[in-house]
Amino acid sequence: MELKDKIVIVTGASMGIGEATARAFSAAGAKVLLAARSAEKLHAVARSLPGESLVVPTDMINRDQVYALIAAAHTKFGRVDILINNAGQSAIGPVATVDPEHYRRIIELNLFGPLYAMQAVVPVMKAQPEGGVIINISSNVSKMAIPGIGAYASTKYALNGLSFTARGELAPDNIRVIVFYPGLTATDFGKNGLRSANPVGGRPPGSGMVPDSVTAVADKILEAARTEPAELGMPMPMRP
Ligand SMILES: NC(=O)c1ccc[n+]([C@@H]2O[C@H](COP(=O)([O-])OP(=O)(O)OC[C@H]3O[C@@H](n4cnc5c(N)ncnc54)[C@H](OP(=O)(O)O)[C@@H]3O)[C@@H](O)[C@H]2O)c1
């Protein structure tokens, strides 16, 4: 899809990959809606973008707020061309001891968040002759079994399944669902993860690996929006 003047929603846009992605789409001429919980951070990002944007503070586990986000985009711009489901969090701990409440919380965010957003945006995209694009941000760990992050990885395995199925179901409506797989990326994602009382022993997941920069990942997400493959990601395996 050509990105100039397109209406793009980025969730988790207050920092990390989402912030960089909002910046990349704005630089490409898109009008960007920034969603996350931290209103102040979102406004700071918005002020630094080259193009038009709209801040919509949203807790992605709150279904009403997610519907309000899509409605805000529709009210302001009359359409939604691209939805990027990026907001996410990890839970760290072995399967044997990971806190089930942490697991429940990341399922709410990593799975129900994208589900709510897709269910809210599909009627909007269906009504557009040009349809739309939904990019679900998964992870390279959804193709691996890494000790200490099984709970998190499983939310992304599930997101893949939801996305692949939605891709087939929504194709007749010209809605293209793309799964994007970042690898280890230089953000505060690890620091922001929920830690169980019995953390995994040994070195933390990802230690010793060289992370990708957020701009490299954002550029690849931009490529996904432009070329619309079913799947795209950062190279695997992660480089030492
Ligand atoms: N970094 C990596 O190595 C890596 C690798 C593979 C995949 N990923 C995936 O890439 C995505 C972005 O990760 P990141 O590295 O950029 O993480 P990050 O730096 O921790 O940023 C996470 C973003 O999600 C938002 N968020 C968290 N809880 C939210 C909620 N309840 N409602 C709305 N927004 C919420 C945060 O904003 P607020 O706190 O302001 O709400 C923040 O903007 C995630 O889906 C992650 O699973 C990351």
The ligand as an ORCA input file, in Angstrom:
! r2SCAN-3c Opt
* xyz 0 1
  N      11.802     -5.818     22.226
  C      11.915     -7.058     21.769
  O      12.984     -7.693     21.875
  C      10.744     -7.717     21.078
  C      10.994     -8.901     20.358
  C       9.943     -9.531     19.696
  C       8.666     -8.991     19.754
  N       8.439     -7.836     20.465
  C       7.057     -7.321     20.497
  O       7.053     -6.001     20.005
  C       6.013     -5.256     20.627
  C       6.569     -3.964     21.195
  O       7.561     -4.280     22.139
  P       8.638     -3.211     22.675
  O       9.939     -3.891     22.675
  O       8.500     -1.939     21.952
  O       8.143     -3.083     24.200
  P       8.137     -1.812     25.202
  O       9.279     -0.914     24.908
  O       7.978     -2.390     26.565
  O       6.798     -1.042     24.777
  C       5.556     -1.636     24.994
  C       4.454     -0.682     24.570
  O       3.188     -1.301     24.869
  C       2.408     -0.369     25.619
  N       1.499     -1.064     26.520
  C       1.786     -1.909     27.543
  N       0.663     -2.282     28.161
  C      -0.359     -1.662     27.512
  C      -1.763     -1.645     27.686
  N      -2.375     -2.341     28.670
  N      -2.500     -0.889     26.848
  C      -1.912     -0.164     25.872
  N      -0.595     -0.143     25.648
  C       0.170     -0.888     26.478
  C       3.419      0.483     26.372
  O       2.884      1.769     26.681
  P       2.207      2.188     28.066
  O       3.005      1.562     29.162
  O       2.275      3.662     28.006
  O       0.795      1.679     28.000
  C       4.493      0.635     25.308
  O       4.181      1.690     24.443
  C       5.394     -6.179     21.678
  O       4.218     -6.764     21.159
  C       6.459     -7.250     21.882
  O       5.895     -8.474     22.299
  C       9.455     -7.188     21.123
*
